Amino acid sequence: MSDETYCTLCDLPTPDPPVTADGIDGVFCCRGCLEVARTLDDAAVADADPETVRAEVRESASDDAAREIPDTAETAYFSVEGMHCATCEAFLESRVADVDGVFEAAASYANDALKVVYDPDERDVDGVADAFSGYGYRVTDPDDADAERTETLTTGVRLLAGGFFGMMVMLWYVVFLYPLYLGGDPLVPFFDPRGVGGQYLFWNVAVLSGAATAFAGYPIFRGALVSLRARRPNMDLLVALAAGAAFVYSLAVLALGGVEVYFDIPVVITLAVTAGEHWETKVKARASAGLADLTADSVDTATVATADGTEVRALDDVAVGDRVVVSTGERVPLDGTVVDGDGAVDESLLTGESNPREVEPGDDVVGGSVLVAGGVTVTVTETESTMDRIVATLWEAQSTHGGVQHLADRIAGIFVPAVLALAGLAFVTYLALGSAVDTAVLTALTVLVVSCPCALGLATPLAVSNGIRRALARGVVVTGPTVFEEGANVDVVVFDKTGTLTTGDMRVRDVVGDEEALNAAAALERYADHPVAGAVCAYADTTGENAVSDVERHATGVSGTVDGERVLVGRPALFESEGWRLPDALAARATRGDANGLVPIVVGTGGVARAIAVAGDEPRAEWASVVDDLAATHRLIVLTGDESAAADRFRDHPGVDEVLAGVPPEGKTSVVDRLRTDGTVAMVGDGTNDAPALAAADLGVAIGNGTALAVDAADAVITSDSLEALPELLGVARATRRRTRENLAWAFCYNALAVPLALLGVLNPLVAAAAMGTSSLLVVANSTRALSTDSRSVATTLRGRAKAALTRVSGTATTSP
């Protein structure tokens, strides 16, 4: 074994002698890997040292183990009232250390939500919510309608009370003070500002201003205190300092007998900011409605069939193999297979498909779907439902900041201290230049008020939430935070053939030789994950009672011992590499199958092939239209483990640039890695044996029903089981990135213009307050506009036109050798 060599492309052991070719460096395990290396030859690509990679994986695993969360831990999602900025996220997350029985917490300002991993033996859901409530935050169950009404009522009362007192303040200013400050006469005669009546008026205004500021601005001042406690200065601190300084300054002037008071400034500031935050909260709720709907529509119990009838159990007490009873109108609690009854299930919340799907015994159903007609009994196959997995991954995507947002976060982190420093510098500078104290104070106040880091913090999360919601409505669950950055840059789209461009519903069409040998083959194929394996198992209808041992997977098949006899199942190349004899009649049938685009599977025992089964599937009905849609702007490659003839129908399509056939699953990852040296690569697969390639791509897209493996490996999952959602996903990614850049550009430009104007004294605090509120509201409004998924960049459009012109001139597309 010391002389054993490994494939240059996929690192699998090579046959003796290995597959080689003149002009191609390296040794290969099969012709497919060699042809990939020939087609994608690139001297700049260096193969990673397998031992180094394994060492890094082990090190990463050790780090994860150090902070391992017990298997008994549960995850709950909550709505949070009172979050105003990213500092609130940090403060809530920091409270984990103070709450017993909680392992982890992640807050999302963009969604007004909190995810908590906790010990159910120590705390229940209500106990967790109570533990995180306080300090002005109210944590509640997201499907608690009463809590939502209470929040709306509280916000409305606060604005109404603040507005009532604020209007009284502004009335006195309009009637008495503004005319006086502008050098005119008060609208009401006989007003002496320094007399008893004037002093009564000023102190009355002070009390009303304080009431308005307290009612409307309570969350702002609370947020400022939280930011100081969390040691992360935020926008609330700027607003609180501006409003508080104006109020205290005015009280000091009044106490000293002066009349130039600014009690109107804290009223305008707090009311403008509070009204804007109220609207912003409503918009954020709509933007993240997909996550809220999924979370609220989950179920906690299941009706389990027992020997004595039925009983209702908590989902945690339901095990794989239990049979749950679902009646009309109820939600399927967990993924499973129908074993009794029939009906129709509505999967629109999960897949985007509006028409109910008819189900009968043998059909799979997903947890979270609704039985709209009939009644069924379902055998549980997964203790975590598809809906739960989607909720978890959707949370991660909406709550995790992408690369462009990291820049905004870093800038916002230093922005507030910088503004405080500028305000202090402005105050000192104006005094040094001989300006009056009130002028210096007002300039510093204007700098504090006009600054708006809030727009920076909202720029990406709101745009991403809107994009996720749009994708979810089209049957695509975004599971990775970088989808909207990488998806907008995709140059190359790689399609797996089986299960992606084709239906993946493989069936055995012909058997030559000893059909009894297929029973032993089926016993082994249960350990393989290729669709052909399922076809062999279905054809043989094995009972699964065979004694199987020593199972070994190969690049082109599987081997093992069945009932004491050595069995080999796989492609003809596997028999050749293992030295097993393939009779001429069976070899001829395999050749004919390859020529017709089918998949021949040879079954052998005792060193000799005994039978051959020929399997095949059908292309998806929509594959050609999807390829036509993408071909104008992307390089398209079809990747398959089947022989070349099986992919001829795709090679002949003018929109397909290359077809790489005979590539084993391990080789697909290497193909993706090499393609990434030429541009951003999207890999589209069925989420089973394509998982490594999906993970290796810049953008991995799994097509299927949101299986656990697909969700883990891919960045997006097409749950509608239709390729038509792929162009929509890429369009949403482009539109979301464009919207994010618009928001960030506005936020940066606004602050770059407004802060210098405030330093120069061009703005006054009232105008600054209006401008600051308007800046945030523009970002919110822009984020919630409908996404246009059809527009493409100029470069992309020109590239598509050039490719189309080249295709017309050449008359054909480039194909693999």
Residue pairs with C-beta under 8 A, 6 or more apart in sequence:
4 13
4 14
5 13
5 14
5 18
5 27
6 12
6 13
6 14
6 27
6 50
7 13
7 14
7 18
7 26
7 27
7 28
7 29
7 30
7 33
7 666
7 667
8 25
8 26
8 27
8 28
8 33
8 37
8 47
9 26
9 28
9 29
9 33
9 34
9 36
9 37
9 667
9 670
9 671
10 29
10 33
10 555
10 664
10 666
10 667
10 669
10 670
11 47
11 50
11 666
12 29
12 555
12 664
12 666
13 29
14 27
14 28
14 29
15 29
15 576
15 577
18 27
18 28
18 29
19 27
19 28
19 29
19 30
19 31
19 33
19 34
20 26
20 27
20 28
20 34
21 34
21 38
24 34
24 37
24 38
24 41
25 37
26 37
28 34
28 37
29 555
29 664
30 555
30 556
30 573
30 662
30 664
30 667
31 573
31 662
32 641
32 660
32 661
32 662
32 663
32 664
32 667
33 662
33 663
33 664
33 667
33 670
35 660
35 661
35 662
35 816
35 817
36 660
36 663
36 667
36 670
36 671
38 817
39 658
39 660
39 816
39 817
40 671
40 674
40 675
42 674
42 677
44 677
45 673
45 674
45 677
47 670
69 103
69 104
69 117
70 103
70 119
72 119
72 120
72 121
73 103
73 117
73 118
73 119
73 120
74 117
74 118
74 119
74 120
74 316
75 115
75 116
75 117
75 118
75 392
76 115
76 116
76 118
76 125
76 128
77 113
77 114
77 115
77 116
77 142
77 295
77 391
77 395
78 113
78 114
78 115
78 116
78 128
78 129
78 132
78 139
78 140
78 141
78 142
79 112
79 113
79 114
79 139
79 140
79 141
79 142
79 144
79 147
79 148
79 292
80 88
80 92
80 107
80 112
80 113
80 114
80 132
80 137
80 138
80 139
80 140
81 112
81 137
81 138
81 139
81 140
81 147
81 151
81 154
82 88
82 136
82 137
82 138
82 219
82 222
83 89
83 92
83 107
83 109
83 112
83 137
84 109
84 219
84 220
84 223
84 234
84 235
84 236
84 277
85 109
85 223
85 227
85 234
85 235
85 236
85 453
85 454
85 457
86 109
86 232
86 234
86 409
86 412
86 457
87 223
87 226
87 227
87 230
87 232
87 233
87 234
87 236
88 107
88 109
88 137
88 223
88 226
89 107
89 108
89 109
90 107
90 230
90 232
91 135
91 226
91 227
91 229
91 230
92 105
92 107
92 114
92 132
92 137
93 105
93 106
93 107
94 230
95 105
95 131
95 132
96 102
96 103
96 104
96 105
99 128
99 131
99 132
100 122
100 123
101 118
101 119
101 121
101 122
101 123
101 127
101 128
102 116
102 117
102 118
102 119
102 123
102 128
102 131
103 117
103 118
103 119
104 116
104 117
105 114
105 115
105 116
105 117
105 132
106 114
106 115
106 395
106 399
107 113
107 114
107 115
108 114
108 115
108 395
108 398
108 399
108 461
109 457
109 461
110 284
110 287
110 288
110 398
110 399
110 458
110 461
110 462
110 464
110 465
111 284
111 288
111 291
111 398
111 399
111 461
111 465
112 281
112 284
112 285
112 288
113 142
113 288
113 291
113 395
113 399
114 132
114 139
115 395
115 399
116 128
116 132
118 128
120 316
123 131
125 141
126 141
128 139
129 139
129 140
129 141
130 139
132 139
133 139
135 222
135 226
136 218
136 219
136 222
136 223
136 226
138 147
138 151
140 147
141 147
142 292
142 295
142 296
143 295
143 296
155 278
155 281
158 215
158 216
158 218
158 274
159 216
159 271
159 274
159 275
159 278
161 211
161 215
161 216
162 212
162 213
162 215
162 216
162 217
162 267
162 270
162 271
162 274
163 212
163 216
163 271
164 212
165 208
165 209
165 211
165 212
165 215
165 267
166 208
166 209
166 212
166 216
166 267
166 268
166 271
168 208
169 205
169 208
169 209
169 212
169 263
169 264
169 267
170 264
170 267
172 201
172 204
172 205
172 208
173 205
173 264
174 187
175 186
175 187
175 188
176 186
176 187
176 188
176 191
176 193
176 201
177 205
177 261
179 185
179 186
179 187
180 186
180 191
180 193
180 259
181 260
191 197
191 198
191 201
192 198
193 201
193 202
193 259
194 257
194 259
198 259
202 254
202 259
202 261
203 254
205 261
205 263
206 250
206 251
206 254
206 261
206 263
208 263
209 247
209 250
209 263
209 264
209 266
209 267
210 247
212 266
212 267
212 270
212 271
213 243
213 247
213 266
213 267
213 270
216 267
216 270
216 271
216 274
217 239
217 240
217 243
217 266
217 269
217 270
217 273
217 274
219 236
219 274
219 277
220 236
220 239
220 240
220 243
220 270
220 273
220 274
221 236
221 240
221 244
222 236
223 234
223 236
223 237
223 240
224 234
224 236
224 237
224 239
224 240
224 241
226 236
227 233
227 234
227 236
227 237
228 237
232 413
233 416
233 417
233 420
234 416
234 453
235 416
235 451
235 452
235 453
235 454
235 457
237 416
237 420
238 416
238 419
238 420
238 448
238 449
238 451
238 453
239 269
239 270
239 273
239 448
239 449
241 420
241 448
242 265
242 266
242 269
242 445
242 448
242 449
242 765
243 265
243 266
243 269
243 270
244 266
245 441
245 444
245 445
245 448
246 262
246 263
246 265
246 266
246 269
246 445
246 765
247 263
247 265
247 266
249 262
249 438
249 441
250 261
250 262
250 263
253 259
253 260
253 261
253 438
254 261
260 438
262 442
262 765
264 766
265 445
265 449
265 765
265 766
265 769
268 765
268 766
268 769
268 770
269 449
269 765
269 769
272 769
272 770
272 772
272 773
273 769
273 772
273 773
275 773
276 773
276 776
276 777
279 777
279 780
280 458
280 776
280 777
280 780
283 462
283 780
283 781
283 783
283 784
284 462
284 465
284 780
285 292
286 784
287 462
287 465
287 466
287 469
287 783
287 784
288 398
288 465
288 469
289 469
290 394
290 468
290 469
290 472
290 473
291 391
291 394
291 395
291 398
291 468
293 349
294 349
294 368
294 387
294 390
294 391
294 394
295 391
297 331
297 349
297 368
297 387
298 368
298 385
298 387
298 388
298 391
299 315
299 331
299 333
300 314
300 315
301 312
301 313
301 314
301 315
301 333
302 312
302 313
302 315
302 318
302 322
302 324
302 333
302 334
303 310
303 311
303 312
303 324
303 325
303 326
303 327
304 310
304 311
304 312
304 313
304 318
304 322
304 323
304 324
304 325
305 322
305 323
305 324
305 325
305 377
310 325
315 333
315 334
315 383
318 324
318 333
318 334
318 380
318 383
319 380
319 383
320 380
320 381
320 382
320 383
321 379
321 380
322 379
322 380
323 339
323 377
323 378
323 379
323 380
324 332
324 333
324 334
324 336
324 377
324 378
324 380
325 375
325 376
325 377
325 378
326 332
326 333
326 371
326 375
326 376
326 377
326 378
327 371
327 375
328 343
328 371
328 372
328 373
328 374
328 375
329 370
329 371
329 372
330 370
330 371
331 368
331 369
331 370
331 371
332 345
332 365
332 366
332 367
332 368
332 369
332 370
332 371
332 378
332 385
333 367
333 385
334 367
334 378
334 380
334 381
334 382
334 383
334 384
334 385
335 364
335 365
335 366
335 367
335 380
335 381
335 382
335 384
335 385
335 386
336 364
336 365
336 367
336 378
336 379
336 380
336 381
336 382
337 362
337 363
337 364
337 365
337 378
337 379
337 381
338 359
338 360
338 361
338 362
338 363
338 364
338 365
338 376
338 377
338 378
339 361
339 377
339 378
339 379
340 361
340 376
340 377
341 361
341 374
341 375
341 376
341 377
342 358
342 359
342 360
342 361
342 374
342 376
343 358
343 359
343 371
343 372
343 373
343 374
343 375
343 376
344 356
344 357
344 358
344 359
344 371
344 372
344 373
344 374
345 356
345 357
345 359
345 365
345 369
345 370
345 371
345 372
346 356
346 369
346 370
346 371
346 372
347 353
347 356
347 357
347 366
347 369
348 354
349 368
349 369
349 370
349 387
350 366
350 368
350 369
350 386
350 387
350 390
350 706
350 719
351 475
351 705
351 719
351 720
351 721
352 472
352 473
352 474
352 475
352 476
352 719
352 720
352 725
353 475
353 720
356 372
356 373
359 365
359 376
364 381
364 705
365 376
365 378
366 385
366 386
366 387
366 705
366 706
367 382
367 384
367 385
367 386
367 387
367 388
368 385
368 386
368 387
368 388
368 390
382 708
384 708
386 705
386 706
389 706
389 708
389 711
390 477
390 706
390 711
390 717
390 719
393 477
393 478
393 479
393 711
393 717
394 468
394 472
394 477
394 478
394 479
396 479
396 480
396 481
397 464
397 468
397 478
397 479
397 480
397 481
397 483
398 461
398 464
398 465
398 468
400 481
401 409
401 460
401 461
401 481
402 460
402 464
402 481
402 482
402 484
402 485
403 482
403 485
404 460
404 485
404 737
404 740
404 741
404 744
405 459
405 460
405 461
405 740
408 456
408 457
408 459
408 460
408 744
408 747
409 456
409 457
411 456
412 453
412 456
412 457
415 451
415 453
415 456
415 751
416 451
416 453
419 447
419 448
419 451
419 755
420 448
422 447
422 755
422 759
423 444
423 445
423 447
423 448
424 444
426 440
426 443
426 444
426 447
426 758
426 759
427 440
427 441
427 443
427 444
428 440
430 439
430 440
430 443
430 761
431 437
431 440
435 443
439 761
442 764
442 765
443 758
443 759
443 761
445 765
446 758
446 761
446 763
446 764
446 765
446 768
447 755
447 758
447 759
449 758
449 765
449 768
449 769
449 772
450 754
450 755
450 757
450 758
450 763
450 768
450 771
450 772
451 751
451 754
451 755
451 772
452 747
452 750
452 751
452 754
452 772
452 775
452 776
453 751
454 775
454 776
455 743
455 746
455 747
455 750
455 751
455 775
455 776
455 778
455 779
456 744
456 747
456 748
456 751
458 743
458 776
458 779
458 780
458 783
459 740
459 743
459 744
459 747
459 779
459 783
460 740
460 743
460 744
462 743
462 779
462 780
462 783
462 784
463 484
463 736
463 739
463 740
463 743
463 783
464 481
464 484
464 736
464 740
465 783
466 736
466 739
466 783
466 784
466 787
467 478
467 484
467 732
467 733
467 735
467 736
467 739
467 787
468 478
470 732
470 787
470 789
471 477
471 478
471 716
471 728
471 729
471 732
472 478
474 720
474 725
474 728
474 729
474 732
475 718
475 719
475 720
475 722
475 725
476 716
476 717
476 718
476 719
476 720
476 725
476 728
476 729
476 732
477 706
477 711
477 716
477 717
477 719
478 484
478 715
478 716
479 711
479 714
479 715
479 716
479 717
480 700
480 714
480 715
480 716
482 699
482 715
483 699
483 715
483 716
483 729
483 733
484 732
484 733
484 736
484 737
484 740
485 733
485 737
486 680
486 682
486 698
486 699
486 715
486 733
487 682
487 699
487 715
487 716
487 729
487 730
487 732
487 733
487 734
487 737
488 730
488 733
488 734
488 736
488 737
488 738
489 680
489 698
490 634
490 680
490 681
490 682
490 698
490 699
490 730
490 733
491 634
491 635
491 678
491 679
491 680
491 681
492 634
492 635
492 636
492 637
492 675
492 678
492 679
492 680
492 681
492 682
493 630
493 634
493 635
493 636
493 637
493 681
493 682
493 684
493 726
494 637
494 638
494 639
494 671
494 672
494 675
494 681
494 682
494 683
494 684
494 693
494 697
495 501
495 636
495 637
495 638
495 639
495 684
496 639
496 640
496 668
496 683
496 684
496 685
496 686
496 690
496 693
497 638
497 639
497 640
497 642
497 646
497 647
497 650
498 504
498 506
498 530
498 531
498 617
498 640
498 641
498 642
498 686
499 531
499 685
499 686
499 688
499 690
499 703
499 704
500 684
500 685
500 686
500 690
500 703
500 723
501 619
501 620
501 623
501 638
501 650
501 723
502 617
502 618
502 619
502 620
502 623
503 617
503 618
503 619
503 620
504 531
504 617
504 686
505 531
505 617
505 618
506 531
506 532
506 534
506 535
506 599
506 615
506 616
506 617
507 535
507 538
507 539
507 615
507 616
507 617
508 535
508 536
508 538
508 539
508 613
508 614
508 615
509 598
509 614
509 615
509 616
510 589
510 593
510 613
510 614
511 518
511 539
511 611
511 612
511 613
511 614
512 585
512 586
512 589
512 611
512 612
512 614
513 585
513 586
513 603
513 609
513 610
513 611
513 612
514 610
514 611
515 611
517 603
517 604
517 605
517 610
517 611
518 536
518 539
518 540
518 603
518 611
518 613
519 540
519 542
519 546
520 546
520 562
520 563
520 565
520 567
520 603
520 605
521 536
521 540
521 567
521 569
521 601
521 603
521 611
521 613
522 536
522 537
522 539
522 540
522 541
522 542
523 542
523 544
523 546
523 548
523 562
523 567
524 548
524 551
524 558
524 559
524 560
524 562
524 567
524 569
525 532
525 533
525 534
525 536
525 537
525 558
525 569
526 533
526 537
526 542
526 544
526 548
527 548
527 551
527 553
527 558
527 560
528 553
528 557
528 558
529 688
529 689
530 641
530 689
531 617
532 599
532 601
532 615
533 558
535 613
535 615
536 569
536 601
536 613
536 615
539 613
546 562
546 563
547 562
547 563
547 564
548 560
548 561
548 562
549 560
549 561
550 559
550 560
550 561
551 558
551 559
551 560
552 558
552 559
552 560
554 570
554 574
555 574
555 664
555 665
555 666
555 667
556 570
556 571
556 573
556 574
556 641
556 664
557 568
557 569
557 570
557 571
557 574
557 601
558 569
558 570
559 566
559 567
559 568
559 569
559 570
559 578
560 566
560 567
561 567
565 605
565 606
566 605
566 606
566 607
567 603
567 604
567 605
568 574
568 575
568 578
568 580
568 602
568 603
568 604
568 605
569 601
569 602
569 603
569 604
570 601
570 602
571 600
571 601
571 602
572 582
572 587
572 590
572 600
572 602
574 602
575 581
575 582
575 602
575 604
575 609
576 582
579 607
580 604
580 607
580 608
580 609
581 607
581 608
581 609
582 590
582 602
582 604
582 609
583 608
583 609
586 602
586 609
586 611
586 612
589 600
589 612
589 614
590 600
590 602
590 612
590 614
593 599
593 600
593 612
593 614
594 600
594 643
594 644
594 645
594 646
595 645
596 645
597 616
597 642
597 645
597 646
597 647
597 648
597 649
598 614
598 615
598 616
598 646
599 614
599 615
599 616
599 642
599 646
600 612
600 613
600 614
601 612
601 613
601 614
601 615
602 609
602 611
602 612
603 609
603 610
603 611
603 612
603 613
604 610
616 646
619 649
619 650
620 722
620 723
622 722
622 723
622 724
623 650
623 723
624 653
625 724
626 723
626 724
626 726
626 727
627 636
627 653
627 655
627 656
628 655
629 727
630 636
630 655
630 726
630 727
630 730
631 654
631 655
631 656
631 803
632 800
632 801
632 803
632 804
633 792
633 796
633 797
633 799
633 800
635 657
635 679
636 655
636 656
636 657
636 658
637 656
637 657
637 658
637 659
637 660
637 675
638 647
638 650
638 651
638 656
638 658
638 659
638 660
639 660
639 663
639 668
639 671
639 693
640 646
640 647
640 659
640 660
640 661
640 662
640 663
641 661
641 662
641 663
641 664
641 665
641 668
642 661
642 662
643 661
643 662
644 659
644 661
644 662
646 661
647 659
647 661
650 656
650 659
651 659
651 815
651 816
653 813
654 807
654 812
654 813
655 813
656 813
656 815
657 813
657 814
657 815
658 814
658 815
658 816
659 815
659 816
660 671
660 816
661 816
663 671
665 689
665 690
665 692
665 693
666 692
668 690
668 692
668 693
669 692
669 693
669 696
671 693
672 681
672 683
672 693
672 696
672 697
673 696
675 681
676 696
676 697
676 698
680 698
680 699
681 697
681 698
681 699
682 697
682 698
682 699
682 700
682 701
682 730
683 690
683 693
683 694
683 696
683 697
683 699
683 700
683 701
684 701
684 702
684 703
684 723
684 726
685 691
685 693
685 694
685 700
685 701
685 702
685 703
685 714
686 702
686 703
686 704
686 710
687 694
687 702
687 703
687 704
687 707
687 709
687 710
687 711
687 713
687 714
687 717
688 707
688 709
688 710
690 702
690 713
691 709
691 710
691 712
691 713
691 714
692 713
693 700
694 700
694 701
694 702
694 710
694 713
694 714
694 715
695 713
695 714
699 715
699 716
700 713
700 714
700 715
700 716
701 714
701 715
701 716
701 717
701 718
701 726
701 729
702 710
702 711
702 713
702 714
702 716
702 717
702 718
703 717
703 718
703 721
703 722
703 723
703 726
704 710
704 717
704 718
704 719
704 721
705 719
705 721
706 717
706 719
710 717
711 717
716 729
718 725
718 726
718 729
728 789
731 789
731 790
732 787
732 789
734 789
734 791
734 792
734 793
735 787
735 788
735 789
735 791
736 787
738 791
739 782
739 783
739 785
739 787
742 782
743 779
743 782
743 783
746 775
746 778
746 779
746 782
747 775
747 779
750 771
750 775
754 763
754 768
754 771
754 772
754 775
757 763
758 768
763 771
792 800
807 813
